[in-house]
Amino acid sequence: MTVALPPFPPVTLPHCFNARDAVDPDVRYYQGPGWYRTRVKLANPFPNGRAGLHFDGAGQKSQVFVGMTKVGEHLGGYDQWDVDITDAVAKQTEVPLAVLCDNSRDAESIPSDVSDFNRYGGLYRHVTTEGGTFPPNAFGLYDMHGNLWEWCADNWLDNYSASARDGSSYQNKESHFRVARGGSWHEPPELCRSAARIKFLQSDADEFVGLRVVCGVI
């Protein structure tokens, strides 16, 4: 007999099973398995390059599948970990990816049943692909969007009315704000594009703002 399964509801990462029920005084929060699935497009530019996934955190026991093949697993919800999917994807350009997270109580892992800590489940931190997984832009640059908001040379302008028409950067010695573009791992997908810009104090130092490092190969 074939059993029809309910469709997967769309979610945005980071995501937690227990975003609501963990703080509900009248309902015991969910503990058990939960699945995530998506399709990943691959375009590794290096002939012998490897493809990998980087998990900033997943609670609490996790398994990763490409198609029906398990490619990695991890125990622990509070550390970063990586999975090499090179052999499983072979030379395919798009693969189905599934991640199983399980926050069931386990005597072998912390927090234990006698603690007063919740064991949150899900991909509660970001999942990223390794650098160079996707094709470069027209200038030959990789991973320009969605990694870090990238500092620009321009001081902030509320609009483009006073910006230069010759491609040079806008400079204003009276301003303490700089432009950042491209989105970051901290933002929703719609902001991971070069047209997305925000202003930051030029003295700011945040984990989602930075610079590209370009290194010539000799």
VENJOPE-V625960 format. One record per backbone hydrogen bond with DSSP energy under -1.0 kcal/mol. NH is the residue of the N-H (numbers start at 1). CO is the residue of the C=O. Records with the same first field share a line. If there is no record, write none. Layout:
NH->CO, CO
//
This chain:
15->123
17->121
19->16
23->20
24->21
34->101
36->99
38->97
40->95
42->93
43->133
45->132
49->46
53->83
54->128
55->81
56->126
59->122
61->102
62->74
63->100
64->72
65->98
66->69
67->96
69->66
71->64
72->64
74->62
76->60
81->55
83->53
85->51
89->85
90->86
92->89
95->40
97->38
98->65
99->36
100->63
101->34
102->61
103->32
109->106
115->112
122->59
124->122
125->57
128->54
130->52
133->130
137->141
140->137
146->182
149->208
150->181
151->210
152->179
155->170
156->177
163->160
175->172
178->200
179->154
180->198
181->150
182->196
185->147
187->184
191->188
192->189
193->191
196->193
198->180
200->178
202->176
204->201
209->206
210->149
//
